[in-house]
Amino acid sequence: MKGFSAIAVLAFACAGAFGGVVQASETGARVDMSNIDTSSEAGADRLLRRIRDSAQSECAVQYNTRSADAVSRDGACMHTAMARSVAVVGSPLLTARFHRVGAEMILAITAAR
């Protein structure tokens, strides 16, 4: 997969609901968690969108000349990157939201033409 090496979780998620930065791999983009309340559904959705955007960047999803193999590869890369970041945050609500809508978010990005 693009952009992945051995996981070195470099998370600075603060205790409590607000603040911090999460980075789920050595090469992954940092995700700003400041001003996000991960204990609220709106906050979890906001952070999940930031994590999705970071995974898209980390996986170098391209929209030109899309083959079925590229869509599959990019989707797997984004799922892995997002799952790692969600796990690092450790919010049960964020995890539940990821399991509920994560696949749809990834498909919307990787299947775009």
C-alpha positions as a LaTeX table, in Angstrom:
\begin{tabular}{lrrr}
\hline
Residue & $x$ (\AA) & $y$ (\AA) & $z$ (\AA) \\
\hline
Met1 & 0.00 & 0.00 & 0.00 \\
Lys2 & 1.13 & 3.51 & $-0.73$ \\
Gly3 & 2.71 & 5.47 & 2.07 \\
Phe4 & 2.84 & 2.82 & 4.75 \\
Ser5 & 5.79 & 1.60 & 6.72 \\
Ala6 & 5.84 & $-0.06$ & 10.11 \\
Ile7 & 3.32 & 1.56 & 12.40 \\
Ala8 & 4.84 & 3.98 & 14.83 \\
Val9 & 1.90 & 5.49 & 16.58 \\
Leu10 & 2.76 & 9.09 & 17.34 \\
Ala11 & $-0.43$ & 10.26 & 18.99 \\
Phe12 & $-0.80$ & 13.20 & 21.26 \\
Ala13 & $-4.50$ & 12.81 & 21.99 \\
Cys14 & $-5.19$ & 14.69 & 25.16 \\
Ala15 & $-7.04$ & 13.31 & 28.14 \\
Gly16 & $-10.65$ & 14.38 & 27.97 \\
Ala17 & $-12.70$ & 15.42 & 25.00 \\
Phe18 & $-10.73$ & 18.25 & 23.39 \\
Gly19 & $-7.42$ & 18.95 & 21.73 \\
Gly20 & $-4.37$ & 17.20 & 20.45 \\
Val21 & $-3.08$ & 15.80 & 17.22 \\
Val22 & $-3.28$ & 12.26 & 15.99 \\
Gln23 & $-0.84$ & 10.59 & 13.60 \\
Ala24 & $-1.31$ & 6.90 & 12.99 \\
Ser25 & 1.82 & 6.05 & 11.02 \\
Glu26 & 5.30 & 7.41 & 10.41 \\
Thr27 & 4.32 & 8.72 & 7.00 \\
Gly28 & 0.75 & 9.66 & 7.79 \\
Ala29 & $-0.49$ & 13.21 & 7.84 \\
Arg30 & $-1.24$ & 14.69 & 11.21 \\
Val31 & $-4.90$ & 15.22 & 12.05 \\
Asp32 & $-5.72$ & 18.26 & 14.17 \\
Met33 & $-8.16$ & 17.41 & 16.95 \\
Ser34 & $-8.27$ & 20.86 & 18.51 \\
Asn35 & $-11.72$ & 22.24 & 19.22 \\
Ile36 & $-13.38$ & 18.90 & 18.53 \\
Asp37 & $-15.49$ & 17.24 & 21.19 \\
Thr38 & $-15.17$ & 13.55 & 20.32 \\
Ser39 & $-17.84$ & 12.71 & 22.90 \\
Ser40 & $-20.52$ & 14.38 & 20.74 \\
Glu41 & $-21.88$ & 12.95 & 17.50 \\
Ala42 & $-21.22$ & 16.21 & 15.65 \\
Gly43 & $-17.64$ & 16.25 & 16.93 \\
Ala44 & $-17.07$ & 12.62 & 15.99 \\
Asp45 & $-18.38$ & 13.31 & 12.47 \\
Arg46 & $-16.14$ & 16.37 & 12.13 \\
Leu47 & $-13.05$ & 14.43 & 13.24 \\
Leu48 & $-13.94$ & 11.50 & 10.98 \\
Arg49 & $-14.04$ & 13.88 & 7.98 \\
Arg50 & $-10.59$ & 15.20 & 8.95 \\
Ile51 & $-9.30$ & 11.64 & 9.27 \\
Arg52 & $-10.80$ & 10.79 & 5.85 \\
Asp53 & $-9.10$ & 13.81 & 4.27 \\
Ser54 & $-5.79$ & 12.82 & 5.85 \\
Ala55 & $-6.13$ & 9.23 & 4.61 \\
Gln56 & $-6.92$ & 10.49 & 1.11 \\
Ser57 & $-3.72$ & 12.51 & 1.15 \\
Glu58 & $-1.64$ & 9.72 & 2.71 \\
Cys59 & $-2.86$ & 7.20 & 0.15 \\
Ala60 & $-2.30$ & 9.62 & $-2.75$ \\
Val61 & $-5.71$ & 8.89 & $-4.24$ \\
Gln62 & $-5.69$ & 10.02 & $-7.87$ \\
Tyr63 & $-8.77$ & 10.64 & $-9.99$ \\
Asn64 & $-7.32$ & 10.36 & $-13.47$ \\
Thr65 & $-7.14$ & 7.03 & $-15.28$ \\
Arg66 & $-8.99$ & 5.03 & $-12.65$ \\
Ser67 & $-8.92$ & 1.27 & $-13.03$ \\
Ala68 & $-10.83$ & $-1.18$ & $-10.88$ \\
Asp69 & $-7.51$ & $-2.26$ & $-9.35$ \\
Ala70 & $-6.65$ & 1.35 & $-8.43$ \\
Val71 & $-10.07$ & 1.90 & $-6.83$ \\
Ser72 & $-9.68$ & $-1.30$ & $-4.81$ \\
Arg73 & $-6.09$ & $-0.51$ & $-3.77$ \\
Asp74 & $-6.94$ & 3.08 & $-2.80$ \\
Gly75 & $-10.00$ & 1.94 & $-0.86$ \\
Ala76 & $-7.98$ & $-0.60$ & 1.12 \\
Cys77 & $-5.27$ & 1.98 & 1.82 \\
Met78 & $-7.78$ & 4.58 & 3.01 \\
His79 & $-9.61$ & 2.05 & 5.19 \\
Thr80 & $-6.37$ & 1.00 & 6.87 \\
Ala81 & $-5.22$ & 4.60 & 7.40 \\
Met82 & $-8.60$ & 5.66 & 8.80 \\
Ala83 & $-8.90$ & 2.60 & 11.05 \\
Arg84 & $-5.46$ & 3.29 & 12.53 \\
Ser85 & $-6.28$ & 6.92 & 13.27 \\
Val86 & $-9.67$ & 6.05 & 14.75 \\
Ala87 & $-8.01$ & 3.44 & 16.98 \\
Val88 & $-5.39$ & 5.93 & 18.16 \\
Val89 & $-8.08$ & 8.42 & 19.22 \\
Gly90 & $-9.81$ & 5.71 & 21.24 \\
Ser91 & $-13.27$ & 7.33 & 21.27 \\
Pro92 & $-16.08$ & 4.76 & 21.35 \\
Leu93 & $-18.39$ & 7.19 & 19.53 \\
Leu94 & $-15.82$ & 7.88 & 16.80 \\
Thr95 & $-15.24$ & 4.14 & 16.40 \\
Ala96 & $-18.98$ & 3.50 & 16.09 \\
Arg97 & $-19.35$ & 6.29 & 13.50 \\
Phe98 & $-16.41$ & 4.88 & 11.51 \\
His99 & $-17.99$ & 1.42 & 11.47 \\
Arg100 & $-21.33$ & 2.89 & 10.46 \\
Val101 & $-20.28$ & 5.36 & 7.71 \\
Gly102 & $-16.58$ & 4.83 & 7.03 \\
Ala103 & $-17.06$ & 2.53 & 4.05 \\
Glu104 & $-19.44$ & 5.00 & 2.41 \\
Met105 & $-16.99$ & 7.86 & 2.97 \\
Ile106 & $-14.17$ & 5.87 & 1.40 \\
Leu107 & $-16.28$ & 4.77 & $-1.56$ \\
Ala108 & $-17.32$ & 8.36 & $-2.24$ \\
Ile109 & $-13.65$ & 9.31 & $-2.57$ \\
Thr110 & $-12.19$ & 6.28 & $-4.34$ \\
Ala111 & $-14.99$ & 5.69 & $-6.82$ \\
Ala112 & $-15.17$ & 9.36 & $-7.91$ \\
Arg113 & $-14.29$ & 9.89 & $-11.54$ \\
\hline
\end{tabular}
